[in-house]
Amino acid sequence: MKTCSKCGFVGDEAEFTPRENLCKACKSKRKKEWDIKNAEHVKSYTEKYREENKDSRSKSKKEWIIKNSDHVKSYAKKYRKEHKDRKLITDRAWIAKNTEHVKEKNKEKYAKDPDKVKAAYKQWAKNNPDKIKEYGKRKYNVVYDPVKARERQRAYRHTPAGNANMRKHNHTRRGLGHDPLNEFFKDSEEHHLRYSNSAEDKDNDMTIYVPKELHKSIRHNGNTGKNMREINIACLEWYFANTPEESRNKKAIDLYLKYCMLPEPAWTSEPMPI
């Protein structure tokens, strides 16, 4: 048993600091008082120590977090609940400094599980209708500038997504569907693999991207049926020759057999209705 020389506490040796007749409570109190009196020294020493021991401190911190993951999670949850406003300010400041990192992480999350991200956003929007309205006001409460609008539209049309949307729009305008067998590539044109000009034939929605030279090598007309069998077979044979067997679209094989083996239906004189 030992007795504290400062407060007179009597207890086991475990309650005292080694090699001193001070209880742990008095020792802690004395240290805090010393730190307050020597704040500048403590601050400079701490900064110097952290700078010189970055790697070791980071490693030990990570190890401690892994060992005490449940405690860390519960503490973080409690802190967020008790300091909502402060956490919001610090989070926004961090995001503003690390926008590129945040964008990349968001892209990774969406690519990994897009349905989960969409569901989370829908739930957030449902729980925060006022914020959605405020965002809409900020977004659309801008003076419309037709010149800038045209510039944005032109720039968008030169992007892959803009090109794809324009092609889809043109097909719809012509009364045709848009169901491509392969992806768009540079210097390619989209060809409709029409077997007839019947609006009920779903195969007329099938398209294929082929080189411009091939597409223009056989003059054809999708409304009259002129040379449609020839151009369709040529496009599909090019597709088979340039696509690995394991990557080929099954619809392409079915269409090729259809064009080569089945008799071509009579094309009506009337074009496909729009």
Backbone bond lengths (Angstrom), bond angles and torsions (degrees), N, CA, C in turn:
res aa  C-N    CA-C-N  psi(-1)  N-CA   C-N-CA  omega(-1)  CA-C   N-CA-C  phi
1 M - - - 1.462 - - 1.524 109.52 -
2 K 1.336 116.39 143.77 1.460 121.59 179.21 1.519 109.44 -129.81
3 T 1.350 114.48 159.95 1.458 120.67 179.55 1.517 109.06 -122.74
4 C 1.331 116.26 130.98 1.472 121.25 -179.44 1.527 108.95 -70.72
5 S 1.336 115.67 129.92 1.471 120.74 -178.45 1.519 112.33 -74.91
6 K 1.326 117.58 -11.42 1.471 120.61 -177.20 1.535 112.58 -101.19
7 C 1.343 115.93 -50.33 1.477 119.20 -175.91 1.524 113.49 -108.46
8 G 1.354 117.07 -9.32 1.455 120.40 178.66 1.511 114.65 82.59
9 F 1.332 117.92 10.39 1.475 121.49 179.72 1.511 109.84 -65.79
10 V 1.334 116.47 137.07 1.456 122.45 178.16 1.525 108.47 -113.77
11 G 1.345 115.79 127.18 1.459 118.88 -178.87 1.512 112.05 -166.79
12 D 1.358 114.90 -176.54 1.463 120.66 178.87 1.522 110.65 -69.41
13 E 1.330 115.34 166.07 1.465 120.65 -179.26 1.529 111.25 -64.84
14 A 1.329 116.99 -26.86 1.473 120.45 179.21 1.525 111.75 -64.35
15 E 1.355 117.12 -22.64 1.460 121.93 -179.86 1.526 112.63 -84.62
16 F 1.357 116.42 -2.51 1.467 121.10 -176.21 1.526 110.13 -117.79
17 T 1.328 115.30 159.29 1.468 120.75 174.76 1.510 109.28 -78.68
18 P 1.351 117.70 146.74 1.466 120.21 -178.65 1.531 111.96 -60.64
19 R 1.313 115.01 141.99 1.466 124.12 174.39 1.528 113.32 60.29
20 E 1.336 118.32 21.97 1.462 122.08 177.54 1.520 109.96 -142.59
21 N 1.321 115.06 150.32 1.466 119.72 176.50 1.529 110.29 -95.07
22 L 1.313 115.27 43.05 1.470 121.76 177.80 1.526 109.24 -118.49
23 C 1.310 115.99 133.27 1.468 118.43 174.81 1.534 108.82 -72.25
24 K 1.296 115.78 161.42 1.469 120.85 -176.48 1.525 112.15 -62.19
25 A 1.331 117.35 -33.70 1.460 120.50 179.85 1.523 110.98 -65.44
26 C 1.353 116.35 -44.03 1.469 120.45 179.17 1.524 111.25 -68.81
27 K 1.330 116.65 -37.08 1.457 120.93 177.83 1.527 110.83 -62.47
28 S 1.326 116.29 -44.27 1.464 121.19 179.00 1.525 111.11 -64.09
29 K 1.335 116.10 -41.08 1.469 120.87 179.43 1.529 110.93 -64.52
30 R 1.339 116.23 -42.03 1.466 120.06 179.66 1.523 111.12 -65.34
31 K 1.336 117.59 -38.13 1.470 121.23 179.24 1.525 110.77 -65.35
32 K 1.333 116.87 -42.97 1.468 120.48 179.59 1.531 110.75 -61.95
33 E 1.318 116.61 -41.36 1.472 120.21 178.59 1.519 110.93 -64.08
34 W 1.339 115.99 -40.74 1.473 119.89 179.13 1.533 110.79 -65.51
35 D 1.344 116.30 -41.41 1.474 120.74 179.27 1.524 111.30 -61.64
36 I 1.338 116.99 -38.99 1.472 120.56 179.95 1.528 110.60 -66.75
37 K 1.337 116.90 -42.41 1.460 121.14 -179.69 1.529 111.97 -67.95
38 N 1.332 116.65 -29.91 1.473 121.49 -176.84 1.530 110.99 -117.44
39 A 1.320 116.40 44.78 1.477 122.23 -173.96 1.524 112.33 -59.12
40 E 1.346 117.29 -43.64 1.467 120.32 -178.32 1.520 111.70 -63.80
41 H 1.320 116.21 -42.90 1.463 120.64 178.93 1.531 110.62 -63.12
42 V 1.342 116.38 -44.87 1.476 121.48 -179.71 1.521 110.51 -61.64
43 K 1.337 115.99 -42.59 1.466 120.71 -178.68 1.520 111.64 -63.56
44 S 1.357 116.78 -48.21 1.466 120.58 -178.63 1.523 111.09 -65.79
45 Y 1.343 116.68 -39.46 1.468 120.28 179.48 1.527 110.83 -65.05
46 T 1.341 115.84 -43.00 1.471 120.63 -179.47 1.524 111.05 -62.86
47 E 1.339 116.99 -44.88 1.470 120.69 179.33 1.528 111.38 -62.37
48 K 1.326 115.53 -42.19 1.466 120.20 179.68 1.524 110.69 -64.19
49 Y 1.331 116.50 -43.52 1.462 120.86 -179.57 1.526 111.21 -63.65
50 R 1.334 116.66 -43.68 1.460 120.35 -179.96 1.517 111.42 -63.42
51 E 1.316 117.23 -39.64 1.460 121.61 -179.05 1.523 110.89 -67.15
52 E 1.342 117.25 -38.73 1.463 121.68 -177.09 1.532 112.72 -79.71
53 N 1.325 116.83 -18.32 1.471 120.32 -175.95 1.529 112.23 -125.85
54 K 1.341 115.20 39.04 1.474 120.06 -177.72 1.522 112.24 -58.77
55 D 1.324 115.71 -51.47 1.468 119.99 -173.90 1.526 111.67 -64.73
56 S 1.330 116.54 -47.81 1.468 119.77 -177.49 1.531 111.23 -65.42
57 R 1.348 116.97 -39.19 1.462 120.22 178.79 1.534 111.14 -66.34
58 S 1.354 115.72 -40.19 1.459 120.06 179.57 1.529 110.85 -64.33
59 K 1.345 115.30 -42.31 1.469 119.77 -179.76 1.521 111.05 -65.14
60 S 1.328 116.89 -46.53 1.470 120.06 -179.21 1.527 111.56 -66.00
61 K 1.340 115.78 -35.27 1.468 119.61 178.78 1.525 110.73 -64.96
62 K 1.344 116.80 -44.39 1.458 120.89 179.05 1.528 111.17 -62.04
63 E 1.339 115.69 -42.52 1.460 119.73 179.77 1.529 111.02 -63.13
64 W 1.343 115.63 -40.61 1.468 119.81 179.65 1.529 110.87 -65.34
65 I 1.354 116.77 -40.95 1.469 120.97 179.90 1.525 110.68 -63.00
66 I 1.347 116.66 -41.26 1.468 120.49 179.25 1.531 110.82 -63.72
67 K 1.342 116.55 -42.55 1.463 120.61 -178.98 1.526 112.03 -69.55
68 N 1.335 116.24 -29.35 1.465 120.50 -175.55 1.530 111.30 -119.00
69 S 1.342 116.45 41.03 1.465 121.67 -174.69 1.530 112.62 -60.30
70 D 1.337 116.92 -40.53 1.475 119.72 -179.34 1.529 110.82 -64.26
71 H 1.317 116.36 -43.42 1.472 120.27 178.94 1.529 110.58 -63.96
72 V 1.347 116.64 -41.85 1.471 121.06 -179.39 1.526 110.69 -62.44
73 K 1.339 116.62 -44.33 1.463 120.66 -179.65 1.526 112.03 -63.19
74 S 1.332 115.88 -45.92 1.472 119.08 -179.09 1.526 111.24 -66.14
75 Y 1.343 116.68 -39.01 1.469 120.12 179.41 1.531 110.32 -66.05
76 A 1.365 116.49 -43.30 1.466 120.28 -179.75 1.528 110.91 -63.35
77 K 1.320 116.45 -40.52 1.466 120.93 178.74 1.529 110.76 -63.46
78 K 1.329 116.14 -43.87 1.464 121.33 179.28 1.524 110.65 -65.04
79 Y 1.339 116.16 -41.73 1.475 120.27 -178.96 1.522 111.03 -63.95
80 R 1.352 116.22 -44.48 1.474 120.28 179.50 1.532 111.03 -60.75
81 K 1.320 115.49 -38.45 1.463 119.84 -178.77 1.528 111.53 -68.71
82 E 1.340 117.00 -38.37 1.462 121.59 -176.19 1.525 113.15 -84.75
83 H 1.338 117.67 -20.09 1.471 121.08 -176.49 1.530 110.82 -129.61
84 K 1.321 116.47 51.20 1.468 121.13 -176.18 1.521 112.27 -57.51
85 D 1.335 117.23 -50.70 1.464 121.18 -176.47 1.528 111.49 -63.67
86 R 1.321 116.03 -45.28 1.464 119.69 -179.64 1.524 111.21 -64.37
87 K 1.337 116.95 -42.12 1.473 121.57 179.44 1.523 110.67 -63.61
88 L 1.333 116.82 -38.44 1.462 120.77 179.87 1.525 110.87 -63.61
89 I 1.325 116.89 -41.78 1.471 121.52 -179.90 1.526 110.80 -65.33
90 T 1.331 116.59 -47.04 1.469 120.00 -179.11 1.531 111.44 -66.40
91 D 1.331 117.38 -38.19 1.471 120.82 178.96 1.526 110.84 -64.13
92 R 1.318 116.66 -44.60 1.469 119.91 179.88 1.524 111.36 -64.32
93 A 1.329 116.74 -39.40 1.465 120.41 178.51 1.527 110.71 -64.03
94 W 1.352 116.71 -40.88 1.468 120.46 179.47 1.521 111.04 -66.77
95 I 1.336 116.96 -41.99 1.471 121.43 179.42 1.523 111.01 -62.75
96 A 1.342 116.34 -39.86 1.469 120.49 179.18 1.519 111.83 -62.51
97 K 1.337 117.16 -33.09 1.465 121.23 179.91 1.528 112.02 -83.31
98 N 1.321 117.94 -19.90 1.477 121.64 -173.89 1.530 111.35 -127.99
99 T 1.335 116.76 45.20 1.468 121.02 -175.71 1.527 112.78 -60.81
100 E 1.337 116.74 -42.78 1.471 119.80 -178.22 1.526 111.23 -64.87
101 H 1.325 116.21 -41.86 1.475 120.67 178.36 1.526 110.46 -62.26
102 V 1.329 116.70 -42.33 1.468 121.64 -179.69 1.522 110.49 -64.46
103 K 1.348 117.30 -42.68 1.469 121.24 178.95 1.526 111.03 -60.67
104 E 1.338 116.62 -44.82 1.463 120.06 -179.65 1.528 111.64 -63.18
105 K 1.336 116.26 -42.17 1.468 119.92 179.11 1.525 111.29 -64.32
106 N 1.343 116.02 -40.61 1.469 119.74 178.74 1.525 111.14 -64.20
107 K 1.345 116.57 -39.41 1.467 120.58 177.71 1.528 110.72 -63.16
108 E 1.341 116.27 -41.85 1.463 120.47 179.39 1.532 110.74 -63.37
109 K 1.337 116.30 -42.51 1.468 120.20 178.94 1.521 111.02 -62.41
110 Y 1.343 116.09 -43.23 1.469 119.93 -177.95 1.529 110.78 -67.69
111 A 1.345 116.39 -41.18 1.469 119.43 179.89 1.525 111.33 -66.04
112 K 1.337 116.82 -33.57 1.456 121.13 -178.17 1.523 111.66 -71.69
113 D 1.336 117.22 -43.37 1.473 120.61 -177.22 1.538 109.20 -152.09
114 P 1.350 118.10 78.51 1.471 120.64 -177.53 1.525 113.80 -60.92
115 D 1.343 116.96 -35.65 1.472 119.89 -179.56 1.532 111.21 -63.81
116 K 1.317 116.64 -39.14 1.461 120.85 179.73 1.528 110.93 -65.43
117 V 1.338 116.15 -41.60 1.472 120.81 179.98 1.527 110.50 -65.36
118 K 1.346 115.99 -44.33 1.466 120.08 179.66 1.530 111.37 -62.93
119 A 1.334 116.08 -42.23 1.462 120.21 179.66 1.529 111.05 -63.83
120 A 1.340 116.03 -39.93 1.467 119.98 179.49 1.523 110.87 -65.35
121 Y 1.349 116.36 -40.26 1.470 119.43 179.32 1.535 110.77 -66.60
122 K 1.336 116.70 -41.87 1.468 120.00 178.76 1.522 111.53 -60.34
123 Q 1.346 115.42 -41.59 1.458 119.85 179.25 1.524 110.59 -65.82
124 W 1.351 116.21 -41.12 1.469 120.18 178.88 1.526 110.32 -63.84
125 A 1.334 116.92 -43.27 1.462 121.03 179.86 1.532 110.80 -63.32
126 K 1.328 115.50 -36.73 1.466 119.84 178.93 1.527 110.96 -67.13
127 N 1.328 115.93 -36.84 1.463 120.55 -178.85 1.530 112.98 -82.64
128 N 1.345 117.42 -14.47 1.465 120.59 -176.32 1.534 111.65 -130.84
129 P 1.330 117.72 58.64 1.478 119.71 -178.21 1.534 112.87 -63.47
130 D 1.354 116.97 -32.56 1.463 119.99 -179.75 1.534 111.07 -65.60
131 K 1.337 116.46 -38.97 1.467 120.18 179.60 1.534 110.58 -68.38
132 I 1.319 116.78 -36.47 1.463 120.74 177.60 1.528 110.12 -63.33
133 K 1.336 116.61 -43.93 1.471 120.54 178.80 1.523 111.22 -63.27
134 E 1.339 116.38 -42.22 1.461 120.70 -179.45 1.527 110.49 -64.33
135 Y 1.345 116.16 -40.55 1.467 120.05 178.20 1.520 110.61 -63.52
136 G 1.349 116.55 -40.62 1.462 120.61 178.40 1.515 111.85 -62.50
137 K 1.337 116.53 -39.34 1.468 119.75 178.91 1.523 110.68 -64.68
138 R 1.327 116.76 -43.87 1.472 120.00 -179.89 1.523 110.93 -65.52
139 K 1.339 115.47 -36.71 1.469 119.38 -176.05 1.523 111.88 -71.58
140 Y 1.334 116.61 -42.03 1.463 119.79 -172.16 1.533 113.81 -101.71
141 N 1.323 117.74 -7.80 1.460 120.34 178.53 1.534 109.52 -84.75
142 V 1.332 114.64 56.25 1.465 122.09 -179.08 1.529 108.29 -128.27
143 V 1.318 115.88 140.72 1.468 120.29 179.47 1.525 108.99 -65.08
144 Y 1.327 116.74 125.91 1.462 121.51 -177.39 1.525 110.48 -71.57
145 D 1.313 116.21 127.50 1.466 122.25 178.73 1.527 107.74 -116.39
146 P 1.355 118.83 104.48 1.470 120.82 -175.99 1.529 113.30 -61.95
147 V 1.327 117.11 -32.68 1.472 120.19 -179.24 1.536 109.72 -66.19
148 K 1.338 116.47 -48.44 1.466 120.41 178.76 1.525 111.00 -64.83
149 A 1.329 116.38 -35.38 1.470 120.04 179.29 1.527 110.64 -63.07
150 R 1.347 116.79 -43.04 1.473 120.19 178.33 1.525 110.91 -65.55
151 E 1.328 116.41 -39.30 1.465 119.93 178.98 1.537 111.03 -62.67
152 R 1.338 116.04 -43.08 1.471 119.64 177.75 1.521 111.23 -63.69
153 Q 1.334 116.39 -38.77 1.467 120.72 -179.82 1.529 110.83 -66.08
154 R 1.336 116.76 -43.03 1.474 120.15 178.39 1.530 110.58 -62.60
155 A 1.339 115.40 -44.25 1.467 119.37 -179.71 1.524 110.62 -62.37
156 Y 1.337 116.69 -39.52 1.467 120.77 -179.67 1.527 111.35 -65.66
157 R 1.335 117.10 -37.42 1.467 120.06 -178.85 1.521 112.35 -65.16
158 H 1.341 116.86 -21.78 1.463 120.06 -179.87 1.528 112.35 -87.64
159 T 1.321 117.22 -2.66 1.466 120.61 175.90 1.522 109.33 -88.12
160 P 1.353 118.30 157.00 1.473 120.22 177.80 1.526 112.98 -55.41
161 A 1.346 116.13 -42.49 1.471 119.49 179.96 1.523 111.01 -65.71
162 G 1.350 117.02 -39.48 1.462 120.82 178.88 1.518 111.80 -65.11
163 N 1.340 117.05 -42.05 1.474 121.09 177.42 1.518 111.21 -61.09
164 A 1.341 115.80 -44.03 1.465 119.95 -178.52 1.527 110.82 -63.77
165 N 1.333 117.19 -42.29 1.467 120.67 179.69 1.526 112.06 -65.84
166 M 1.333 117.00 -38.28 1.466 120.49 178.80 1.525 110.86 -65.48
167 R 1.333 116.27 -41.79 1.469 119.07 179.09 1.526 110.76 -64.60
168 K 1.339 115.69 -42.10 1.463 119.91 178.74 1.528 110.76 -62.37
169 H 1.329 116.48 -40.83 1.462 121.02 179.00 1.526 111.06 -63.36
170 N 1.339 116.47 -42.35 1.472 120.17 -179.99 1.523 111.81 -64.36
171 H 1.338 116.41 -38.45 1.467 119.45 178.71 1.525 110.39 -65.11
172 T 1.330 116.65 -42.03 1.465 120.65 179.36 1.520 110.72 -62.94
173 R 1.328 115.17 -40.70 1.464 119.99 -179.72 1.527 110.73 -63.10
174 R 1.333 116.68 -34.04 1.465 120.80 -179.92 1.528 112.33 -85.10
175 G 1.326 117.52 1.37 1.460 120.43 179.84 1.508 113.36 81.91
176 L 1.345 118.49 17.73 1.454 122.98 -178.86 1.521 109.92 -109.82
177 G 1.322 116.34 152.89 1.457 120.78 176.36 1.516 110.72 -83.57
178 H 1.330 116.08 -174.87 1.461 121.23 -178.21 1.517 108.25 -146.18
179 D 1.355 115.96 95.75 1.460 121.55 -179.24 1.537 107.86 -136.24
180 P 1.351 118.13 80.34 1.477 121.26 -172.83 1.525 113.27 -72.12
181 L 1.348 115.51 143.11 1.457 121.93 176.97 1.521 111.77 -82.34
182 N 1.340 116.84 -29.37 1.457 121.28 -179.55 1.529 109.40 -136.38
183 E 1.313 116.39 -179.12 1.461 121.27 -176.61 1.526 111.09 -95.05
184 F 1.311 115.13 153.23 1.459 122.03 177.29 1.530 109.64 -63.74
185 F 1.335 116.79 141.53 1.462 121.02 174.21 1.530 108.78 -138.11
186 K 1.306 116.08 166.13 1.461 121.37 -174.38 1.525 110.63 -61.28
187 D 1.338 115.85 140.11 1.477 123.62 179.56 1.528 111.79 60.99
188 S 1.321 116.19 35.67 1.466 119.44 177.19 1.524 109.58 -115.29
189 E 1.338 115.27 161.62 1.458 122.05 174.76 1.519 108.28 -129.33
190 E 1.332 115.13 150.02 1.459 120.21 -178.38 1.523 109.67 -93.80
191 H 1.332 115.39 129.15 1.463 121.25 -178.40 1.523 109.87 -118.24
192 H 1.348 116.66 132.50 1.460 121.39 175.45 1.528 109.75 -84.20
193 L 1.337 115.53 122.55 1.468 121.31 -179.00 1.523 109.40 -83.23
194 R 1.314 116.47 64.98 1.465 121.09 -175.17 1.526 110.94 -77.89
195 Y 1.339 114.79 130.36 1.462 121.48 178.92 1.526 110.43 -97.30
196 S 1.314 114.86 -19.18 1.455 121.03 177.65 1.523 107.06 -159.11
197 N 1.321 116.97 178.70 1.465 119.06 174.68 1.524 110.73 -109.11
198 S 1.353 114.19 30.74 1.463 119.98 177.32 1.529 109.06 -85.96
199 A 1.331 116.95 131.59 1.465 121.47 -179.97 1.521 111.72 -68.62
200 E 1.343 117.68 -18.17 1.457 121.62 -177.76 1.523 112.93 -87.30
201 D 1.338 117.13 -12.30 1.468 120.97 -178.83 1.526 109.14 -81.51
202 K 1.355 117.06 108.92 1.454 121.45 -176.73 1.521 112.82 -68.78
203 D 1.362 116.47 -20.52 1.461 118.72 177.88 1.524 111.41 -65.26
204 N 1.318 117.41 -18.86 1.466 120.10 178.93 1.529 112.06 -69.79
205 D 1.319 117.32 -13.89 1.464 120.87 176.22 1.523 112.25 -81.03
206 M 1.337 117.67 -15.93 1.460 121.33 -176.52 1.529 110.15 -71.17
207 T 1.341 115.58 134.05 1.461 120.67 178.13 1.523 109.22 -129.06
208 I 1.328 115.31 163.99 1.464 121.05 178.57 1.527 108.44 -146.67
209 Y 1.326 116.41 138.63 1.470 121.68 176.89 1.527 108.28 -91.59
210 V 1.333 115.27 123.47 1.461 121.79 -179.74 1.525 108.71 -132.71
211 P 1.347 118.22 162.39 1.470 119.95 177.32 1.531 111.18 -58.89
212 K 1.314 116.79 146.89 1.463 121.57 -179.07 1.530 111.12 -58.03
213 E 1.348 116.27 -40.15 1.472 119.99 -177.70 1.519 110.97 -59.96
214 L 1.345 115.95 -42.71 1.467 119.63 179.28 1.526 110.70 -66.51
215 H 1.312 117.19 -42.66 1.459 120.86 -176.86 1.523 111.70 -64.22
216 K 1.341 115.91 -33.12 1.463 119.49 -178.17 1.531 112.66 -91.47
217 S 1.346 117.22 -6.09 1.465 120.19 -175.65 1.533 112.46 -72.65
218 I 1.337 117.89 -24.71 1.468 121.93 179.37 1.524 108.30 -122.40
219 R 1.322 115.97 114.90 1.462 119.34 179.22 1.528 108.62 -69.86
220 H 1.315 117.43 129.75 1.454 121.04 -175.87 1.531 109.42 -146.10
221 N 1.336 114.59 163.39 1.457 120.52 -179.72 1.526 108.20 -140.91
222 G 1.326 115.82 119.08 1.458 120.31 -177.02 1.507 114.21 -73.30
223 N 1.313 118.04 -16.77 1.463 120.71 -179.70 1.524 112.40 -89.32
224 T 1.333 116.43 -36.60 1.469 120.16 -178.84 1.517 112.80 -95.93
225 G 1.350 117.30 -15.94 1.455 120.59 -178.76 1.515 113.78 87.25
226 K 1.332 117.80 4.16 1.460 121.32 -177.74 1.531 110.54 -61.86
227 N 1.357 116.21 119.58 1.466 124.37 176.09 1.538 113.36 57.90
228 M 1.317 118.48 21.22 1.465 119.92 -179.24 1.526 111.69 -68.78
229 R 1.363 116.88 -39.02 1.467 118.88 178.21 1.535 109.74 -61.31
230 E 1.337 117.11 -45.52 1.467 121.34 -177.09 1.534 111.66 -62.65
231 I 1.345 117.09 -47.46 1.462 119.83 -177.50 1.531 110.99 -68.93
232 N 1.354 117.13 -35.25 1.460 119.88 179.05 1.525 111.46 -65.05
233 I 1.346 115.64 -46.08 1.468 119.63 179.68 1.520 110.34 -63.62
234 A 1.344 117.73 -41.88 1.461 121.31 -179.71 1.537 111.31 -62.95
235 C 1.322 116.74 -41.58 1.470 120.80 179.77 1.526 111.25 -66.08
236 L 1.347 116.57 -41.77 1.456 120.24 -178.94 1.526 111.32 -69.93
237 E 1.332 117.31 -37.31 1.472 119.83 177.32 1.527 110.73 -65.48
238 W 1.351 116.43 -37.56 1.474 119.53 174.90 1.534 109.72 -62.90
239 Y 1.330 116.58 -40.61 1.465 121.68 -179.52 1.524 110.88 -62.38
240 F 1.345 116.80 -44.63 1.462 119.98 180.00 1.528 111.22 -66.08
241 A 1.322 116.49 -38.04 1.463 120.69 -177.96 1.526 112.16 -69.64
242 N 1.339 117.52 -24.65 1.465 120.99 -175.16 1.528 113.45 -113.02
243 T 1.329 117.07 10.68 1.466 120.58 -179.76 1.518 109.07 -128.14
244 P 1.344 118.76 126.13 1.470 120.72 177.44 1.526 110.76 -56.77
245 E 1.317 115.64 148.06 1.466 120.80 -174.35 1.527 112.38 -58.75
246 E 1.360 116.23 -38.91 1.465 118.56 -177.71 1.534 112.51 -72.79
247 S 1.361 117.19 -15.32 1.465 120.63 -178.66 1.527 113.18 -101.28
248 R 1.313 117.58 -1.38 1.462 120.22 -175.86 1.522 111.93 -70.80
249 N 1.307 114.95 141.33 1.458 121.69 177.22 1.527 109.17 -75.51
250 K 1.337 117.42 129.46 1.464 120.86 -177.76 1.526 111.93 -62.54
251 K 1.324 116.96 -30.09 1.456 120.31 179.40 1.528 110.65 -63.53
252 A 1.344 116.47 -34.19 1.465 120.33 179.77 1.525 110.76 -63.18
253 I 1.345 116.51 -40.35 1.469 120.36 179.50 1.525 110.45 -65.23
254 D 1.324 116.62 -43.51 1.466 120.68 179.31 1.524 111.28 -62.47
255 L 1.327 116.48 -42.25 1.469 120.14 179.99 1.522 111.20 -65.61
256 Y 1.348 116.86 -39.30 1.464 120.63 -179.30 1.526 110.46 -62.79
257 L 1.330 116.62 -44.31 1.463 120.16 178.16 1.524 110.62 -63.48
258 K 1.319 115.89 -37.48 1.462 121.07 -179.25 1.529 110.45 -64.04
259 Y 1.334 116.53 -46.26 1.473 120.44 -177.24 1.525 111.96 -70.34
260 C 1.349 117.19 -32.45 1.464 120.26 -175.18 1.528 113.08 -86.96
261 M 1.321 117.56 -28.86 1.454 120.03 -171.34 1.528 114.24 -109.90
262 L 1.344 117.07 -34.05 1.461 118.78 -177.60 1.523 111.03 -88.38
263 P 1.320 116.91 149.19 1.468 118.87 177.04 1.526 110.57 -69.27
264 E 1.311 115.99 139.95 1.459 120.48 -179.96 1.526 109.43 -72.41
265 P 1.330 118.56 130.97 1.475 120.48 -179.39 1.520 111.01 -68.50
266 A 1.306 113.92 158.68 1.470 118.66 178.81 1.526 109.39 -69.73
267 W 1.331 116.62 131.05 1.454 121.16 178.72 1.524 109.02 -86.91
268 T 1.306 114.98 131.70 1.460 118.62 178.92 1.517 109.78 -74.17
269 S 1.315 114.72 160.97 1.456 118.51 -179.97 1.518 111.87 -76.15
270 E 1.361 116.22 -17.87 1.452 120.40 -179.58 1.535 109.66 -87.99
271 P 1.345 118.52 136.41 1.462 120.24 177.61 1.511 110.85 -69.78
272 M 1.341 115.95 165.50 1.450 120.77 178.52 1.535 109.81 -59.57
273 P 1.333 118.12 131.09 1.466 119.95 -178.59 1.514 112.28 -64.49
274 I 1.330 116.76 144.31 1.469 122.39 -178.88 1.514 108.52 -103.66
